[in-house]
């Protein structure tokens, strides 16, 4: 996220989207070969039948947790889709400036992950989830008013991405799945 999105935007703008996918394919191949060479093999576990996996959907709280994760992922995926055009059209940034800003936003996501871990340890999962979602909502609404102002838009985007990564869907999974399915 910190480097991939900005480089992808930059390469896509100057060389076309095909090069972005080719670059990802090459990096994926290198990663697969490195895993094959350096990660020791281990025995797998007995596969869990699909019927057992789907049985969790009979319980209310895991379904709520999964829906929260689904909505959250859908929401921030939509935001990521429009970050570059938003910044270019509303703040007048060039492609290289957008790429730089995406790097800064990625760093804010790393910072958000740290904040989320700290907040979860200090206040617990429900309160951290609630506060993160409130910041998320505030940043999205404020972004609509800050759109024409580079500084305002940058601050709201930093707030938004910090909020997104402060409470990742994996943590909401912990809230609803682990406590209620054992």
C-alpha positions as CSV (number, residue, x, y, z in Angstrom):
1,X,0.0,0.0,0.0
2,X,2.7,2.5,0.9
3,X,4.7,2.0,-2.3
4,X,2.5,-0.2,-4.6
5,X,-0.4,2.2,-5.2
6,X,1.8,5.3,-5.8
7,X,4.2,3.5,-8.1
8,X,1.2,1.8,-9.9
9,X,-0.4,5.2,-10.5
10,X,2.8,6.7,-11.8
11,X,3.7,3.8,-14.1
12,X,0.1,3.6,-15.3
13,X,0.0,7.3,-16.2
14,X,3.3,7.2,-18.1
15,X,3.3,3.7,-19.6
16,X,-0.3,2.5,-19.4
17,X,-2.2,0.1,-17.2
18,X,-0.8,-3.0,-19.0
19,X,2.6,-2.2,-17.6
20,X,1.2,-2.0,-14.1
21,X,-0.3,-5.5,-14.4
22,X,2.9,-6.8,-15.9
23,X,5.0,-5.3,-13.1
24,X,2.6,-6.9,-10.5
25,X,2.9,-10.3,-12.3
26,X,6.7,-10.1,-12.3
27,X,6.8,-9.1,-8.6
28,X,4.3,-11.9,-7.8
29,X,6.5,-14.4,-9.6
30,X,9.6,-13.3,-7.8
31,X,7.7,-13.5,-4.5
32,X,6.4,-17.0,-5.3
33,X,9.9,-18.2,-6.2
34,X,11.3,-16.7,-3.0
35,X,8.6,-18.4,-0.9
36,X,9.3,-21.7,-2.6
37,X,13.1,-21.4,-2.1
38,X,13.3,-19.9,1.4
39,X,10.1,-20.9,3.4
40,X,10.4,-24.5,4.7
41,X,7.6,-26.8,3.9
42,X,5.1,-27.9,6.5
43,X,2.3,-30.3,6.8
44,X,-1.1,-29.0,6.2
45,X,-4.1,-29.6,8.4
46,X,-7.2,-31.6,7.7
47,X,-9.5,-29.5,5.4
48,X,-12.7,-28.3,7.1
49,X,-15.8,-29.3,5.1
50,X,-17.7,-26.4,3.5
51,X,-20.8,-27.3,5.5
52,X,-18.9,-26.7,8.7
53,X,-17.5,-23.4,7.4
54,X,-21.0,-22.2,6.4
55,X,-22.6,-23.3,9.7
56,X,-21.2,-20.1,11.3
57,X,-23.8,-18.1,9.3
58,X,-26.5,-19.6,11.5
59,X,-25.2,-17.4,14.4
60,X,-26.2,-13.8,14.5
61,X,-23.1,-12.1,15.9
62,X,-20.6,-13.6,13.4
63,X,-22.9,-12.6,10.6
64,X,-23.0,-9.0,11.9
65,X,-19.2,-9.1,12.2
66,X,-18.8,-10.4,8.6
67,X,-21.3,-7.7,7.3
68,X,-19.3,-5.0,9.1
69,X,-16.1,-6.2,7.4
70,X,-17.9,-6.5,4.0
71,X,-19.2,-3.0,4.2
72,X,-16.0,-1.6,5.5
73,X,-13.9,-3.2,2.8
74,X,-16.4,-2.2,0.1
75,X,-16.3,1.4,1.4
76,X,-12.6,1.9,1.5
77,X,-12.1,0.0,-1.8
78,X,-14.5,2.6,-3.4
79,X,-12.5,5.4,-1.8
80,X,-9.2,4.0,-3.2
81,X,-10.7,3.8,-6.6
82,X,-11.3,7.5,-6.7
83,X,-8.4,8.9,-4.7
84,X,-6.2,9.7,-7.8
85,X,-9.0,11.4,-9.9
86,X,-10.3,13.2,-6.8
87,X,-6.9,14.7,-6.1
88,X,-6.2,15.6,-9.7
89,X,-9.5,17.1,-10.4
90,X,-10.2,18.9,-7.1
91,X,-6.7,20.0,-6.0
92,X,-5.0,20.4,-9.4
93,X,-2.2,18.0,-8.5
94,X,-0.1,16.5,-11.3
95,X,0.3,12.7,-11.6
96,X,3.7,12.7,-9.9
97,X,2.3,14.8,-7.1
98,X,-0.6,12.4,-6.7
99,X,1.9,9.6,-6.6
100,X,3.8,11.3,-3.8
101,X,0.6,12.0,-1.9
102,X,-0.4,8.4,-2.2
103,X,2.9,7.5,-0.6
104,X,2.1,9.9,2.3
105,X,-1.4,8.4,2.6
106,X,0.1,4.9,2.7
107,X,2.4,6.0,5.6
108,X,-0.7,7.3,7.4
109,X,-2.2,3.9,7.0
110,X,0.8,2.4,8.7
111,X,0.5,4.9,11.4
112,X,-3.2,4.1,11.6
113,X,-2.4,0.4,12.1
114,X,-0.2,1.3,15.0
115,X,-2.9,3.6,16.5
116,X,-5.5,0.8,16.1
117,X,-3.4,-1.7,17.9
118,X,-2.6,0.7,20.7
119,X,-6.3,1.7,21.0
120,X,-7.5,-1.9,20.9
121,X,-5.1,-2.8,23.7
122,X,-6.1,0.2,25.8
123,X,-9.8,0.5,25.2
124,X,-10.8,-2.8,23.6
125,X,-12.2,-3.8,20.2
126,X,-15.8,-2.3,20.4
127,X,-14.7,1.2,21.5
128,X,-11.8,1.3,18.9
129,X,-14.1,0.2,16.2
130,X,-16.7,2.8,17.1
131,X,-14.1,5.7,17.3
132,X,-12.5,4.6,14.0
133,X,-15.8,4.5,12.2
134,X,-16.7,8.0,13.6
135,X,-13.4,9.4,12.3
136,X,-14.0,7.6,9.0
137,X,-17.5,9.2,8.7
138,X,-16.2,12.6,9.7
139,X,-13.3,12.5,7.3
140,X,-15.6,11.5,4.4
141,X,-18.1,14.2,5.0
142,X,-15.4,16.9,5.6
143,X,-13.7,15.8,2.4
144,X,-16.7,16.9,0.4
145,X,-16.2,20.5,1.7
146,X,-12.4,20.5,1.6
147,X,-12.3,19.2,-2.0
148,X,-11.2,22.5,-3.6
149,X,-8.5,23.1,-1.0
150,X,-5.3,21.1,-1.2
151,X,-4.4,21.4,2.5
152,X,-7.9,20.6,3.7
153,X,-8.2,17.7,1.3
154,X,-4.8,16.3,2.3
155,X,-5.7,16.5,6.0
156,X,-9.0,14.8,5.5
157,X,-7.4,12.1,3.3
158,X,-4.8,11.5,6.0
159,X,-7.5,11.3,8.6
160,X,-9.6,8.9,6.5
161,X,-6.7,6.5,5.8
162,X,-5.6,6.6,9.4
163,X,-9.1,5.7,10.4
164,X,-9.4,3.0,7.8
165,X,-6.3,1.3,9.0
166,X,-6.8,2.0,12.7
167,X,-9.5,-0.7,12.7
168,X,-9.0,-3.3,10.0
169,X,-11.7,-5.8,9.3
170,X,-9.6,-8.5,10.9
171,X,-10.1,-6.8,14.2
172,X,-13.9,-6.7,13.7
173,X,-13.7,-10.4,13.0
174,X,-12.1,-10.9,16.4
175,X,-14.9,-9.0,18.0
176,X,-17.7,-11.2,16.5
177,X,-16.2,-14.5,15.6
178,X,-13.7,-15.7,18.2
179,X,-15.8,-14.8,21.3
180,X,-19.1,-16.2,19.9
181,X,-18.2,-19.3,18.0
182,X,-16.3,-21.4,20.5
